């Protein structure tokens, strides 16, 4: 029986159940184990508490003034629509005498439609950005709490001995992240840049900036036997890594 409970806890069923990713059979099995076995119930409660704390810690705050901006746009839109309809009624009368004036109202309508499209596109872009950030937070939670995740401590070489970082790699979920907690100071004209060699292709992950949040995680592209690099590059970053200026490598 203990082996049965141990195997269940070693799987990722509890995590997937908590995130709503189990099918009907997996859901029924998980709920049965939670109800029957105190060890499973305790692990479930701990995961639930961890997820709630993690989501609160990394909660995405909507841009300040977004609600007011959208309401203002909608109010303005309604006023413009009302104005347009009044113009349209007047135009239908005037058109009997001046057919050419119809073009003016057509142009006003086109302008209104363009502005409406711009506002809608901005809202859709914001929604997409929020969905991507929430997905990233969800993946971070899975990586940090999954028993299959490997933790790799990374130190800099002689060129950056004070560099400290930790990579988190989960071969089951095929997710990997890195937390760069400390970077030695560089001259103003230089910067640190992150790279990853994935399936024989070098991927530019961008400039690593000094940041206040020491727990920030940067996503690494996952692949079997991938290698990450941190290099010193000219200010603003480089298109290709300077091999002679590699200060750390991460084999994951």
C-alpha positions as CSV (number, residue, x, y, z in Angstrom):
1,X,0.0,0.0,0.0
2,X,2.8,2.4,0.9
3,X,4.4,1.8,-2.5
4,X,1.1,2.6,-4.2
5,X,0.8,5.9,-2.3
6,X,4.5,6.7,-3.0
7,X,4.1,6.0,-6.7
8,X,1.0,8.3,-6.8
9,X,2.8,11.1,-5.0
10,X,5.8,10.8,-7.3
11,X,3.6,11.2,-10.4
12,X,2.3,14.6,-11.4
13,X,-1.4,13.8,-11.0
14,X,-1.8,16.0,-8.0
15,X,-0.3,19.0,-9.8
16,X,-2.4,18.4,-13.0
17,X,-5.5,17.9,-11.0
18,X,-4.9,21.2,-9.2
19,X,-4.4,23.0,-12.5
20,X,-7.5,21.4,-14.1
21,X,-5.5,19.3,-16.6
22,X,-6.7,15.7,-15.7
23,X,-9.2,13.7,-17.7
24,X,-12.3,12.1,-16.1
25,X,-10.5,8.9,-15.0
26,X,-7.5,10.7,-13.6
27,X,-9.8,13.2,-11.7
28,X,-11.8,10.3,-10.2
29,X,-8.6,8.5,-9.1
30,X,-7.0,11.7,-7.6
31,X,-10.1,12.6,-5.7
32,X,-10.3,9.0,-4.3
33,X,-6.7,9.1,-3.1
34,X,-7.2,12.5,-1.5
35,X,-10.3,11.2,0.4
36,X,-8.7,7.9,1.4
37,X,-5.1,8.6,2.3
38,X,-4.0,11.4,4.8
39,X,-0.5,11.6,3.1
40,X,-2.1,12.4,-0.2
41,X,-4.5,14.9,1.4
42,X,-1.6,16.7,3.1
43,X,0.4,16.9,-0.1
44,X,-2.6,18.2,-2.0
45,X,-3.2,20.9,0.7
46,X,0.5,21.9,0.6
47,X,0.4,22.2,-3.2
48,X,-2.8,24.2,-3.1
49,X,-1.3,26.6,-0.5
50,X,1.9,26.9,-2.6
51,X,0.0,27.7,-5.8
52,X,-2.1,30.3,-4.0
53,X,1.0,32.0,-2.5
54,X,2.9,31.8,-5.8
55,X,0.0,33.3,-7.9
56,X,-0.4,36.2,-5.3
57,X,3.4,36.8,-5.4
58,X,3.5,37.0,-9.2
59,X,0.0,38.4,-9.8
60,X,-0.1,40.5,-12.9
61,X,-1.4,43.9,-12.2
62,X,-3.3,45.5,-15.0
63,X,-1.6,48.7,-16.3
64,X,-2.6,51.7,-14.2
65,X,-5.5,53.6,-15.7
66,X,-6.5,50.8,-18.1
67,X,-10.1,50.6,-16.9
68,X,-10.5,54.3,-17.1
69,X,-8.9,54.5,-20.6
70,X,-11.2,51.7,-21.9
71,X,-14.4,53.3,-20.4
72,X,-13.3,56.7,-21.8
73,X,-12.9,55.1,-25.3
74,X,-16.3,53.4,-25.0
75,X,-18.0,56.6,-23.9
76,X,-16.3,58.6,-26.7
77,X,-17.3,55.8,-29.1
78,X,-21.0,56.1,-28.1
79,X,-20.9,59.9,-28.4
80,X,-19.3,59.6,-31.9
81,X,-21.9,57.0,-32.9
82,X,-24.7,59.2,-31.8
83,X,-23.2,62.2,-33.6
84,X,-22.8,60.1,-36.7
85,X,-26.5,59.0,-36.7
86,X,-27.6,62.6,-36.4
87,X,-25.4,63.6,-39.3
88,X,-26.7,60.7,-41.3
89,X,-30.4,61.8,-40.9
90,X,-29.4,65.4,-41.9
91,X,-27.4,64.1,-44.8
92,X,-30.3,62.1,-46.2
93,X,-32.3,65.3,-46.4
94,X,-29.6,67.5,-47.7
95,X,-28.6,64.8,-50.2
96,X,-31.8,65.6,-52.1
97,X,-30.3,69.0,-53.0
98,X,-26.5,68.4,-52.7
99,X,-25.6,64.8,-53.6
100,X,-21.9,65.6,-53.3
101,X,-22.2,66.1,-49.5
102,X,-22.7,62.4,-48.9
103,X,-19.0,61.8,-49.3
104,X,-18.3,63.9,-46.2
105,X,-20.5,61.6,-44.0
106,X,-19.0,58.5,-45.6
107,X,-15.5,59.8,-44.7
108,X,-16.6,60.5,-41.1
109,X,-17.9,56.9,-40.8
110,X,-14.7,55.4,-42.2
111,X,-12.7,57.5,-39.7
112,X,-14.9,56.2,-36.8
113,X,-14.5,52.6,-37.9
114,X,-10.7,53.0,-38.1
115,X,-10.5,54.4,-34.6
116,X,-12.8,51.6,-33.3
117,X,-10.5,49.0,-34.9
118,X,-7.4,50.5,-33.3
119,X,-9.0,50.4,-29.8
120,X,-10.2,46.8,-30.3
121,X,-6.7,45.8,-31.5
122,X,-5.0,47.3,-28.5
123,X,-7.4,45.5,-26.1
124,X,-6.8,42.2,-27.9
125,X,-3.0,42.7,-27.7
126,X,-3.3,43.4,-24.0
127,X,-5.4,40.3,-23.4
128,X,-2.9,38.2,-25.4
129,X,0.0,39.6,-23.3
130,X,-1.8,38.8,-20.1
131,X,-2.5,35.2,-21.3
132,X,1.1,34.7,-22.1
133,X,2.3,36.0,-18.8
134,X,-0.2,33.8,-16.9
135,X,1.0,30.8,-18.9
136,X,4.6,31.6,-18.0
137,X,3.7,31.9,-14.3
138,X,1.9,28.5,-14.5
139,X,5.0,26.9,-16.1
140,X,7.3,28.4,-13.5
141,X,5.1,27.0,-10.8
142,X,5.2,23.5,-12.4
143,X,8.9,23.6,-12.8
144,X,9.6,24.8,-9.2
145,X,7.2,22.3,-7.6
146,X,7.6,19.2,-9.7
147,X,9.7,16.4,-8.2
148,X,11.2,15.6,-11.6
149,X,12.8,19.1,-11.9
150,X,16.6,19.2,-11.7
151,X,18.4,22.1,-10.0
152,X,21.7,23.1,-11.5
153,X,23.9,25.6,-9.6
154,X,26.0,27.8,-11.9
155,X,29.1,29.9,-11.2
156,X,31.0,32.2,-13.4
157,X,34.5,31.5,-14.6
158,X,37.6,33.7,-14.0
159,X,36.1,36.6,-15.9
160,X,33.1,36.7,-13.7
161,X,33.8,34.8,-10.5
162,X,31.0,36.4,-8.6
163,X,28.3,35.4,-11.1
164,X,25.7,33.2,-9.5
165,X,22.7,31.5,-11.2
166,X,20.5,28.5,-10.8
167,X,18.9,26.6,-13.7
168,X,15.7,24.5,-13.3
169,X,15.2,21.8,-15.9
170,X,12.2,19.4,-16.1
171,X,12.7,16.7,-18.8
172,X,9.2,15.4,-18.2
173,X,7.4,18.7,-18.8
174,X,10.1,19.8,-21.2
175,X,10.4,23.1,-19.5
176,X,13.6,25.0,-18.3
177,X,14.2,28.3,-16.5
178,X,17.2,30.1,-15.1
179,X,17.5,32.5,-12.2
180,X,20.5,34.9,-12.4
181,X,20.8,36.1,-8.9
182,X,24.1,38.0,-9.1
183,X,26.1,39.6,-11.9
184,X,29.5,41.3,-11.3
185,X,29.6,45.0,-12.3
186,X,30.7,45.8,-15.8
187,X,32.0,49.0,-17.4
188,X,29.2,51.1,-18.8
189,X,30.1,50.2,-22.4
190,X,29.6,46.5,-21.8
191,X,26.7,44.2,-20.9
192,X,25.9,40.5,-20.2
193,X,24.0,38.6,-22.8
194,X,22.3,35.1,-22.6
195,X,22.4,32.5,-25.4
196,X,21.2,28.9,-25.9
197,X,22.5,26.3,-28.3
198,X,19.4,24.2,-29.2
199,X,19.5,21.4,-31.8
200,X,22.6,22.9,-33.3
201,X,21.2,26.4,-33.6
202,X,22.4,29.4,-31.5
203,X,19.4,31.3,-30.0
204,X,19.8,34.9,-28.8
205,X,18.0,35.3,-25.4
206,X,18.8,38.9,-25.1
207,X,20.7,41.2,-22.7
208,X,20.6,40.3,-19.0
209,X,19.8,43.5,-17.1
210,X,20.5,44.1,-13.5
211,X,17.2,43.8,-11.7
212,X,15.8,44.3,-8.2
213,X,13.8,41.0,-8.2
214,X,16.4,38.4,-7.3
215,X,13.8,35.6,-7.8
216,X,13.0,36.5,-11.4
217,X,13.1,33.5,-13.8
218,X,14.1,33.6,-17.5
219,X,12.7,30.9,-19.7
220,X,15.3,28.7,-21.5
221,X,14.3,26.9,-24.8
222,X,14.2,23.2,-23.9
223,X,16.0,20.5,-25.9
224,X,17.9,17.3,-25.2
225,X,21.6,18.2,-24.4
226,X,21.0,21.9,-24.8
227,X,23.7,24.3,-23.7
228,X,23.3,27.9,-22.4
229,X,25.9,30.6,-22.3
230,X,26.4,34.0,-20.7
231,X,28.8,36.3,-22.5
232,X,30.2,39.8,-22.1
233,X,29.2,41.9,-25.1
234,X,29.3,45.6,-26.2
235,X,26.5,47.7,-24.7
236,X,23.2,46.9,-26.3
237,X,24.1,43.3,-27.1
238,X,25.5,41.5,-30.1
239,X,24.1,39.5,-33.0
240,X,26.4,36.6,-32.3
241,X,28.1,35.5,-29.1
242,X,31.7,36.5,-28.4
243,X,33.2,33.1,-27.7
244,X,36.3,34.5,-26.1
245,X,34.1,36.4,-23.6
246,X,32.0,33.4,-22.3
247,X,31.7,33.8,-18.5
248,X,29.4,30.9,-17.8
249,X,28.0,27.8,-19.6
250,X,25.0,25.8,-18.6
251,X,24.6,22.3,-19.8
252,X,21.0,21.2,-19.4
